[in-house]
C-alpha cells in the first residue's frame, strides 16, 4: 500500500501551513512550491486498508495499491488554499532548497518533536503523484472508494487558525 500525502484533522500537512503562519510573518516554499502533491484523506486510506485486510488472500496477494487523492496541486496552491480558508496574512517566500535544508536541520532538533527536517525538505522538491493507468497497480476506485476532495474536509479543522474561528463570519447574535 502506497498512500499519497495524507490530510485530515491531525495531519502534519495542512496544519503545518496554518501553524507556521500563526507564528511567522513568512512561510518558506522550497523552490517556490513547484512540486506536485496528490493529497488523500486519511479516512479513505483507513477504509482501503480495512478492505484489503478483509479481502480474500487470492484477491490481494502480490497487488500494489497506489492510493492518491482526487486532485493534484502544487505546494504553493496548497499553501494558498490553507490561507484562503484561515484568512491568515502571510508572505509565501520562495527559498532555495539548500537554505531550507540548513534551516530544517536546526528545526529538526526540536525538544517536542521536529518542526521541519532535511528529509521533509527533500520530499517537498519531488512530485508526489501517481500515474493513472499504470500496469498492475490498483487504486481507491478499484476498491470502490471515491477519493474525498480536500475542499470538502479542510475547513472543518483549519478554521481554528482563523482569528475568531468560524464565528467571525457570522453576523447577528453577539
C-alpha positions as CSV (number, residue, x, y, z in Angstrom):
1,X,0.0,0.0,0.0
2,X,1.5,3.3,-1.1
3,X,-0.6,6.2,0.1
4,X,-0.1,9.7,-1.2
5,X,0.4,12.7,1.3
6,X,-2.3,12.4,3.9
7,X,-4.6,15.1,5.1
8,X,-7.0,15.0,8.0
9,X,-7.8,16.6,11.3
10,X,-4.5,15.8,13.0
11,X,-2.3,16.0,9.9
12,X,1.2,17.4,9.6
13,X,0.4,18.7,6.1
14,X,-2.3,21.4,6.0
15,X,-2.0,22.1,9.7
16,X,1.7,22.7,9.2
17,X,1.0,25.7,7.0
18,X,-1.6,27.1,9.4
19,X,0.7,26.6,12.4
20,X,3.6,28.4,10.7
21,X,1.5,31.3,9.6
22,X,0.3,31.8,13.1
23,X,3.9,32.2,14.3
24,X,5.8,33.7,11.4
25,X,5.3,36.6,9.0
26,X,6.6,34.5,6.1
27,X,6.3,30.8,5.2
28,X,9.1,29.2,3.2
29,X,8.2,27.4,0.0
30,X,11.0,25.1,-1.3
31,X,11.8,26.1,-4.9
32,X,8.6,28.3,-4.9
33,X,6.4,25.3,-4.0
34,X,6.5,24.0,-7.6
35,X,6.4,20.3,-6.6
36,X,3.1,18.5,-7.0
37,X,1.2,16.5,-4.4
38,X,-2.0,14.4,-4.6
39,X,-3.3,14.6,-1.1
40,X,-5.6,11.8,0.1
41,X,-8.0,11.9,3.1
42,X,-6.7,9.7,5.9
43,X,-10.1,8.2,6.4
44,X,-10.1,7.0,2.8
45,X,-6.8,5.3,3.4
46,X,-8.1,3.6,6.6
47,X,-11.2,2.3,4.6
48,X,-8.9,1.0,1.9
49,X,-6.6,-0.8,4.3
50,X,-9.6,-2.3,6.1
51,X,-11.0,-3.6,2.7
52,X,-7.6,-5.0,1.7
53,X,-7.2,-6.7,5.1
54,X,-10.7,-8.3,4.9
55,X,-10.3,-9.4,1.2
56,X,-9.5,-13.0,0.3
57,X,-5.8,-13.6,0.1
58,X,-6.1,-14.6,-3.6
59,X,-7.6,-11.3,-4.5
60,X,-4.9,-9.1,-3.0
61,X,-1.8,-11.2,-2.8
62,X,1.1,-9.5,-4.7
63,X,-1.0,-6.5,-5.5
64,X,0.3,-2.9,-5.3
65,X,-2.1,-0.2,-4.2
66,X,-1.2,3.4,-5.0
67,X,-3.8,5.4,-3.1
68,X,-4.0,9.1,-4.1
69,X,-6.5,11.9,-3.7
70,X,-9.0,13.3,-6.1
71,X,-6.8,16.1,-7.5
72,X,-3.2,17.3,-7.9
73,X,-1.9,20.6,-6.5
74,X,1.4,22.4,-6.4
75,X,2.7,23.0,-2.8
76,X,2.1,26.7,-3.5
77,X,-1.5,26.1,-4.4
78,X,-1.9,24.1,-1.1
79,X,-0.4,27.0,0.9
80,X,-2.7,29.5,-0.8
81,X,-5.7,27.2,-0.2
82,X,-4.9,27.0,3.5
83,X,-4.5,30.8,3.8
84,X,-7.7,31.3,1.9
85,X,-9.6,29.2,4.5
86,X,-7.7,30.6,7.5
87,X,-7.6,34.2,6.3
88,X,-4.1,34.4,7.6
89,X,-2.0,37.1,6.0
90,X,1.4,35.7,5.4
91,X,4.1,36.1,2.8
92,X,5.0,33.0,0.8
93,X,8.7,33.1,0.5
94,X,10.5,31.3,-2.4
95,X,13.5,29.8,-0.7
96,X,16.2,27.7,-2.3
97,X,16.4,24.1,-1.3
98,X,19.9,24.4,0.3
99,X,18.8,27.2,2.6
100,X,15.7,25.2,3.5
101,X,17.7,22.1,4.3
102,X,20.1,24.1,6.6
103,X,17.1,25.7,8.4
104,X,15.4,22.4,8.7
105,X,18.5,20.7,10.2
106,X,18.2,23.2,13.1
107,X,14.4,23.0,13.4
108,X,14.7,19.2,13.3
109,X,16.3,19.2,16.7
110,X,13.1,20.5,18.4
111,X,12.6,19.4,22.0
112,X,8.9,18.5,21.4
113,X,9.4,16.9,18.0
114,X,10.8,18.2,14.8
115,X,9.0,21.1,13.1
116,X,10.8,20.6,9.8
117,X,13.6,18.2,8.8
118,X,16.0,18.0,5.9
119,X,14.2,14.8,4.7
120,X,10.9,16.8,4.5
121,X,12.7,19.5,2.5
122,X,13.9,16.9,0.0
123,X,10.4,15.4,-0.1
124,X,9.0,18.9,-0.9
125,X,11.1,19.0,-4.0
126,X,9.7,15.9,-5.6
127,X,6.4,15.4,-7.3
128,X,4.3,13.0,-5.3
129,X,1.6,12.0,-7.7
130,X,0.6,8.7,-9.2
131,X,0.4,8.0,-12.9
132,X,-3.0,6.8,-14.0
133,X,-3.4,3.5,-15.7
134,X,-0.1,2.1,-14.5
135,X,0.1,-1.7,-15.2
136,X,-0.6,-4.0,-12.2
137,X,-1.4,-1.1,-9.9
138,X,-4.7,-0.7,-8.1
139,X,-6.2,2.5,-6.8
140,X,-9.0,3.6,-4.5
141,X,-11.5,3.3,-7.3
142,X,-10.6,-0.4,-7.6
143,X,-11.7,-0.8,-4.0
144,X,-15.0,1.1,-4.8
145,X,-13.8,4.2,-2.8
146,X,-14.3,7.7,-4.3
147,X,-11.5,9.9,-3.0
148,X,-12.8,12.7,-0.7
149,X,-11.9,16.1,-2.1
150,X,-9.6,18.2,0.1
151,X,-12.1,21.1,-0.2
152,X,-14.8,19.1,1.5
153,X,-12.8,18.4,4.7
154,X,-10.2,21.1,5.2
155,X,-12.4,23.9,6.6
156,X,-13.7,21.5,9.4
157,X,-10.3,21.7,11.1
158,X,-8.4,24.6,9.6
159,X,-10.8,27.3,10.8
160,X,-9.1,27.1,14.2
161,X,-6.2,29.1,12.8
162,X,-8.6,31.9,11.8
163,X,-8.8,34.8,14.3
164,X,-12.2,34.3,16.0
165,X,-12.6,30.8,14.5
166,X,-15.5,30.3,12.1
167,X,-17.7,32.6,14.3
168,X,-16.0,35.7,12.9
169,X,-18.0,35.4,9.6
170,X,-21.4,35.3,11.4
171,X,-23.5,38.4,11.8
172,X,-26.4,38.8,14.2
173,X,-26.2,37.5,17.8
174,X,-23.2,38.7,19.8
